[in-house]
Amino acid sequence: MIALLKRVEAFLAKSRMGPSYFGRRAVGNSELVERLRKGGEVKRRTERSVLQFIERECESRFGMTIDDILAEAEEAEEEPETEGAP
């Protein structure tokens, strides 16, 4: 479920969609993200539905895949902070 949560979190950050709204839109459950954040499990069918929702939304909103968004987020984490630099 960690891989699923990582994808959900990356999508939420990119889309700025709230976690409750995301869960409701993805699978009709506003508690989905909270459950995942607390280490809870979901059924395989639910996981598939969530991933399909994310892929559709990424393509239509950003013209990207979730893997592109994950790579973008990882690159941003690796960039050193240049605080105070011109």
Secondary structure per residue as TSV (DSSP state, phi and psi in degrees):
chain	resnum	aa	ss	phi	psi
A	1	M	-	360.0	-16.1
A	2	I	H	-63.1	-41.7
A	3	A	H	-62.2	-40.2
A	4	L	H	-64.9	-47.3
A	5	L	H	-61.5	-39.4
A	6	K	H	-60.9	-42.1
A	7	R	H	-67.7	-42.6
A	8	V	H	-61.2	-47.6
A	9	E	H	-62.6	-41.0
A	10	A	H	-63.7	-42.3
A	11	F	H	-64.4	-44.1
A	12	L	H	-60.9	-42.1
A	13	A	H	-64.3	-43.8
A	14	K	H	-69.7	-42.9
A	15	S	H	-85.9	-19.0
A	16	R	T	60.5	26.8
A	17	M	-	-82.1	140.1
A	18	G	-	-71.7	149.5
A	19	P	H	-62.0	-38.8
A	20	S	H	-67.6	-43.4
A	21	Y	H	-63.7	-41.9
A	22	F	H	-56.9	-51.3
A	23	G	H	-59.5	-40.8
A	24	R	H	-65.1	-44.1
A	25	R	H	-69.8	-39.6
A	26	A	H	-73.3	-46.6
A	27	V	H	-142.0	10.6
A	28	G	S	75.3	23.5
A	29	N	-	-135.9	103.8
A	30	S	T	-68.2	-12.1
A	31	E	T	-94.6	0.8
A	32	L	H	-54.8	-54.5
A	33	V	H	-64.6	-41.4
A	34	E	H	-59.6	-42.2
A	35	R	H	-61.7	-45.3
A	36	L	H	-63.8	-41.5
A	37	R	H	-63.1	-29.5
A	38	K	T	-87.4	6.6
A	39	G	T	89.5	9.5
A	40	G	-	-71.8	163.0
A	41	E	-	-104.9	158.7
A	42	V	-	-130.5	159.5
A	43	K	-	-69.4	155.7
A	44	R	H	-55.9	-40.7
A	45	R	H	-62.7	-40.4
A	46	T	H	-66.0	-43.4
A	47	E	H	-58.6	-45.4
A	48	R	H	-59.9	-43.3
A	49	S	H	-63.3	-41.9
A	50	V	H	-63.0	-46.9
A	51	L	H	-64.5	-38.6
A	52	Q	H	-64.8	-41.6
A	53	F	H	-60.5	-47.4
A	54	I	H	-60.0	-46.3
A	55	E	H	-62.0	-44.2
A	56	R	H	-60.3	-47.0
A	57	E	H	-66.9	-40.4
A	58	C	H	-61.7	-44.7
A	59	E	H	-65.0	-46.7
A	60	S	H	-74.5	-35.6
A	61	R	H	-83.7	-40.8
A	62	F	H	-121.0	-10.0
A	63	G	S	65.1	31.5
A	64	M	-	-133.7	166.2
A	65	T	-	-97.2	166.5
A	66	I	H	-64.3	-32.3
A	67	D	H	-65.0	-36.4
A	68	D	H	-62.5	-42.2
A	69	I	H	-67.2	-40.1
A	70	L	H	-62.5	-43.5
A	71	A	H	-63.5	-41.5
A	72	E	H	-60.6	-43.7
A	73	A	H	-66.3	-40.2
A	74	E	H	-66.0	-39.1
A	75	E	H	-63.4	-41.2
A	76	A	H	-64.1	-35.7
A	77	E	H	-69.6	-31.9
A	78	E	H	-79.1	-23.8
A	79	E	S	-66.4	129.5
A	80	P	-	-69.5	145.5
A	81	E	-	-74.2	136.7
A	82	T	-	-116.6	56.5
A	83	E	T	-64.5	128.6
A	84	G	T	81.2	-2.6
A	85	A	-	-80.0	145.8
A	86	P	-	-69.6	360.0
